[in-house]
Amino acid sequence: MSNQVIAKDKVVELTYSLTDAEGDVLDQSDANDPFFYLHGAEQIVPGLENALTGLKVGDKKKVVVQPGEGYGEFDPSLRMTVKKAQFPADAELEEGLEFETTLNDGTPAIFTVVEIEGDQVTVDGNHPLAGETLHFDVEVMSIRDASSDELGHGHAHGADGRHHH
């Protein structure tokens, strides 16, 4: 049993359930498929990462994350309707399709096709959970020091610290 606590540069193994304000399960990870992340590497939303700092193996915690500390507020300017002609001619457009583009300021952004009507395509650059209050129920399964490879790559490599790309 480890006496380590969650802190920067620790690899943390969690099981969790993520629900929305209505209690609908949005995502989850259990003991058969745990979630690993590198603490302090901005791999999880800031509100959850901050709440986990200092926890130990076996700790369980319910964390409510407001949109500003989660996936951000919904930005109506990132939802727009464009003409089909603005897409490559060979693009197979369908609702749910995600694509990367560059915003006017040069920032890359992921957009999702949310509706197609005739030659009009509605796209949304908001994260699907933007504007949502997130309810996490987590349990800390393990904590270990990150390997030099993990620190160099900025992410956890799983239970054994080996790279599996």
C-alpha positions as CSV (number, residue, x, y, z in Angstrom):
1,M,0.0,0.0,0.0
2,S,1.4,3.3,-1.1
3,N,1.5,6.3,1.3
4,Q,2.0,8.7,-1.6
5,V,-0.4,11.5,-2.1
6,I,-1.6,13.0,-5.4
7,A,0.8,15.8,-6.4
8,K,2.5,17.2,-9.5
9,D,4.3,14.6,-11.6
10,K,2.5,11.6,-10.0
11,V,0.8,9.1,-12.2
12,V,-2.7,8.5,-10.8
13,E,-5.0,5.6,-11.5
14,L,-8.6,6.4,-11.0
15,T,-12.0,4.8,-11.4
16,Y,-14.7,7.3,-11.9
17,S,-18.3,8.1,-12.9
18,L,-19.1,11.4,-14.6
19,T,-22.7,12.5,-14.6
20,D,-24.5,15.6,-15.7
21,A,-26.8,17.7,-13.5
22,E,-29.7,15.3,-14.3
23,G,-27.7,12.3,-13.1
24,D,-27.2,10.8,-16.6
25,V,-23.9,9.0,-16.9
26,L,-21.7,10.7,-19.5
27,D,-18.5,8.7,-19.0
28,Q,-17.1,6.2,-16.6
29,S,-14.1,4.0,-15.9
30,D,-14.1,1.0,-13.6
31,A,-11.5,-1.4,-12.1
32,N,-11.4,-3.5,-15.3
33,D,-10.6,-0.3,-17.4
34,P,-9.1,2.3,-15.0
35,F,-8.1,5.8,-16.1
36,F,-4.5,6.9,-15.8
37,Y,-3.3,10.5,-16.0
38,L,-0.2,12.6,-15.1
39,H,-1.1,15.0,-12.4
40,G,-0.2,18.6,-13.2
41,A,0.0,18.0,-17.0
42,E,-3.5,19.4,-17.8
43,Q,-4.8,16.1,-18.9
44,I,-8.0,16.4,-17.0
45,V,-10.3,19.4,-16.4
46,P,-8.8,21.9,-13.9
47,G,-11.6,21.6,-11.4
48,L,-11.2,17.9,-11.0
49,E,-7.4,18.0,-10.9
50,N,-7.4,20.7,-8.2
51,A,-9.9,18.6,-6.1
52,L,-7.7,15.5,-6.4
53,T,-4.5,17.1,-5.1
54,G,-3.5,15.6,-1.8
55,L,-5.7,12.5,-1.9
56,K,-4.3,9.1,-1.1
57,V,-4.9,5.5,-2.5
58,G,-8.3,4.3,-1.4
59,D,-9.7,7.8,-1.1
60,K,-13.2,8.4,-2.6
61,K,-14.5,11.8,-3.4
62,K,-17.5,13.4,-5.1
63,V,-16.4,16.5,-7.0
64,V,-18.7,19.1,-8.7
65,V,-17.0,21.1,-11.4
66,Q,-18.6,24.3,-12.7
67,P,-18.2,25.0,-16.5
68,G,-15.4,27.6,-16.0
69,E,-13.3,24.8,-14.3
70,G,-14.5,22.1,-16.7
71,Y,-14.9,22.4,-20.5
72,G,-15.7,26.1,-20.4
73,E,-18.9,28.1,-21.0
74,F,-20.9,27.6,-24.2
75,D,-19.7,30.1,-26.7
76,P,-22.5,30.9,-29.2
77,S,-20.0,32.4,-31.7
78,L,-18.4,28.9,-32.1
79,R,-21.7,27.6,-33.5
80,M,-22.3,28.7,-37.1
81,T,-23.9,27.7,-40.4
82,V,-21.7,27.6,-43.5
83,K,-22.2,26.5,-47.1
84,K,-21.4,22.9,-48.1
85,A,-19.1,24.4,-50.7
86,Q,-16.7,25.5,-48.0
87,F,-15.8,21.9,-47.3
88,P,-13.5,19.8,-49.6
89,A,-15.5,18.3,-52.5
90,D,-14.6,14.8,-51.4
91,A,-15.6,15.4,-47.7
92,E,-18.2,12.9,-46.6
93,L,-20.3,15.2,-44.4
94,E,-22.6,13.7,-41.8
95,E,-23.9,14.8,-38.4
96,G,-21.4,14.0,-35.7
97,L,-18.4,14.3,-38.0
98,E,-15.5,16.1,-36.2
99,F,-12.9,18.0,-38.1
100,E,-10.0,20.4,-37.3
101,T,-9.8,23.9,-38.7
102,T,-8.0,27.1,-37.8
103,L,-9.8,30.0,-36.3
104,N,-9.2,33.6,-37.6
105,D,-6.6,34.1,-34.9
106,G,-4.6,31.1,-36.0
107,T,-5.7,28.8,-33.2
108,P,-6.5,25.2,-34.2
109,A,-10.0,24.1,-33.2
110,I,-12.1,21.0,-33.4
111,F,-15.6,21.5,-34.8
112,T,-18.5,19.0,-35.0
113,V,-21.1,18.9,-37.8
114,V,-24.4,19.2,-35.9
115,E,-26.9,19.6,-38.7
116,I,-27.1,19.4,-42.5
117,E,-30.0,21.1,-44.4
118,G,-29.7,21.3,-48.1
119,D,-26.4,23.1,-48.9
120,Q,-26.2,24.6,-45.3
121,V,-24.1,22.9,-42.7
122,T,-24.3,23.9,-39.0
123,V,-21.0,23.3,-37.2
124,D,-20.1,23.8,-33.5
125,G,-16.7,24.4,-32.1
126,N,-17.7,24.1,-28.5
127,H,-16.6,21.0,-26.5
128,P,-19.7,18.7,-26.2
129,L,-19.7,19.3,-22.5
130,A,-19.2,23.1,-22.7
131,G,-21.6,24.9,-20.3
132,E,-22.3,21.7,-18.3
133,T,-21.8,21.3,-14.6
134,L,-19.9,18.0,-14.2
135,H,-20.4,15.6,-11.3
136,F,-17.5,13.2,-10.7
137,D,-17.5,10.3,-8.3
138,V,-13.9,9.1,-8.1
139,E,-11.8,6.5,-6.3
140,V,-8.0,6.6,-6.2
141,M,-6.7,3.2,-7.1
142,S,-2.9,3.9,-7.2
143,I,-0.3,6.6,-7.2
144,R,3.3,6.4,-8.4
145,D,6.1,8.6,-9.5
146,A,6.1,9.4,-13.2
147,S,8.9,7.9,-15.2
148,S,11.3,10.3,-17.0
149,D,9.7,9.2,-20.3
150,E,6.2,10.1,-19.0
151,L,7.5,13.5,-17.8
152,G,9.1,14.1,-21.1
153,H,6.0,13.2,-23.1
154,G,3.7,15.0,-20.7
155,H,1.3,12.1,-20.2
156,A,0.9,8.8,-18.3
157,H,1.8,5.5,-20.1
158,G,-0.4,3.2,-18.1
159,A,0.0,0.9,-15.2
160,D,3.6,-0.1,-16.0
161,G,4.9,3.3,-17.2
162,R,5.7,1.8,-20.6
163,H,4.8,3.6,-23.8
164,H,1.9,2.1,-25.9
165,H,1.3,4.4,-28.8
